């Protein structure tokens, strides 16, 4: 059997494990506004989880790993949600572009992502893919130990 990749692991468990890894590593640059910014126009309050930026970065890294190239616009659509408009029907609202852009820039600074000159957007680097596969392997190993 071949090695374990991100595709082999449950998304929620992987994102939690990779977010914990990013926080432990301490290299991910965090903007100063993370405790006050809303992540979408559809939200009333900012995220209540203090580590939401690490979770978003892990989710973005996984999303780009599974696809070839992804830009800010696609991530806005993926992380968007429905807006409660009172008695009117709800509509989809994209997530905040500044948040997605800063997450991409942070992951770029630590070498997980790089810009794709041909297609535009970002793609995963070889070292980033190696890190994500290593975290996926440890996640699978922890699941097997629990059983």
C-alpha positions in Angstrom: 0.0 0.0 0.0 1.2 3.5 -0.8 1.6 6.5 1.5 -1.2 8.3 3.2 -2.4 11.5 1.6 -4.8 14.3 2.6 -7.5 12.6 0.5 -7.4 9.5 2.7 -8.3 11.5 5.9 -11.6 12.9 7.2 -11.6 16.6 6.5 -12.6 17.8 9.9 -10.0 15.7 11.7 -7.3 16.8 9.2 -8.1 20.5 9.5 -8.1 20.3 13.3 -4.7 18.5 13.3 -3.1 20.9 10.8 -4.5 24.0 12.6 -2.9 22.7 15.8 0.4 22.1 13.9 0.4 25.6 12.5 -0.3 27.0 16.0 2.5 24.9 17.6 4.9 25.8 14.9 4.4 29.5 15.5 5.6 30.7 12.1 2.2 31.6 10.5 2.0 35.4 10.5 -1.3 36.5 12.1 -2.8 40.0 11.2 -3.5 42.3 14.1 -7.2 42.5 13.2 -8.1 38.8 13.7 -10.0 39.4 17.0 -12.3 42.1 15.6 -12.9 41.3 11.9 -16.1 39.6 10.6 -15.4 36.8 8.1 -18.4 37.7 5.9 -21.1 40.3 5.4 -23.6 37.6 6.3 -22.3 37.4 9.9 -23.4 39.6 12.7 -20.3 39.0 15.0 -16.6 38.1 14.5 -15.7 34.4 15.1 -15.8 33.4 18.8 -13.0 30.9 18.5 -9.7 32.5 19.3 -7.8 30.2 16.9 -10.1 30.7 13.9 -7.3 32.0 11.7 -5.3 28.8 12.1 -8.4 26.8 11.3 -9.2 28.9 8.2 -5.5 28.6 7.1 -5.7 24.8 7.5 -9.0 24.6 5.5 -7.5 26.8 2.7 -4.4 24.7 2.5 -6.5 21.5 2.3 -8.7 23.0 -0.3 -5.8 24.0 -2.5 -4.1 20.6 -2.0 -7.2 18.9 -3.4 -7.5 21.2 -6.4 -4.7 22.4 -8.6 -4.9 26.2 -8.5 -7.3 28.4 -6.4 -7.7 32.1 -6.2 -9.3 34.5 -3.7 -12.6 34.6 -5.6 -13.1 30.8 -5.4 -12.2 30.8 -1.7 -14.7 33.6 -1.0 -17.5 31.5 -2.6 -16.5 28.3 -0.7 -16.3 30.0 2.7 -19.4 32.2 2.1 -22.8 31.4 3.7 -26.4 32.4 3.6 -27.5 35.8 4.9 -30.6 36.1 7.0 -32.6 38.8 5.5 -35.5 38.8 7.9 -38.9 37.9 6.3 -37.3 38.0 2.8 -35.7 34.9 1.3 -32.1 34.2 2.3 -29.4 34.6 -0.3 -25.8 33.4 -0.5 -23.1 36.0 0.4 -19.4 35.5 -0.3 -16.9 35.6 2.5 -14.7 38.6 3.1 -12.0 38.8 0.4 -9.4 40.5 2.7 -9.5 37.6 5.1 -9.0 35.1 2.3 -6.2 37.1 0.8 -4.3 37.5 4.1 -4.6 33.7 4.7 -3.1 33.0 1.3 -0.3 35.5 1.9 0.4 34.0 5.3 0.6 30.5 3.9 2.8 31.8 1.1 5.3 33.3 3.6 5.8 30.0 5.4 6.3 28.2 2.1 3.1 26.1 1.9 1.7 27.9 -1.2 3.2 29.7 -4.2 1.7 31.9 -7.0 0.9 30.1 -10.2 2.1 32.4 -13.0 0.4 30.5 -15.9 -3.2 30.1 -14.6 -3.3 32.7 -11.8 -4.2 32.0 -8.2 -2.1 29.9 -5.8 -0.9 26.3 -5.8 0.7 24.1 -3.2 4.5 23.8 -3.1 6.3 20.5 -2.8 7.4 21.2 0.8 3.8 22.2 1.6 2.5 19.0 0.1 5.0 17.0 2.1 3.9 18.8 5.3 0.2 18.1 4.6 0.9 14.5 3.8 2.9 14.1 7.0 0.1 15.6 9.1 -2.4 13.3 7.3 -0.2 10.3 8.2 0.0 11.2 11.8 -3.8 11.7 11.9 -4.4 8.2 10.4 -1.9 6.8 12.9 -3.7 8.4 15.8 -7.1 7.0 14.6 -5.6 3.5 14.4 -4.2 3.9 18.0 -7.6 4.9 19.3 -9.2 1.7 17.8 
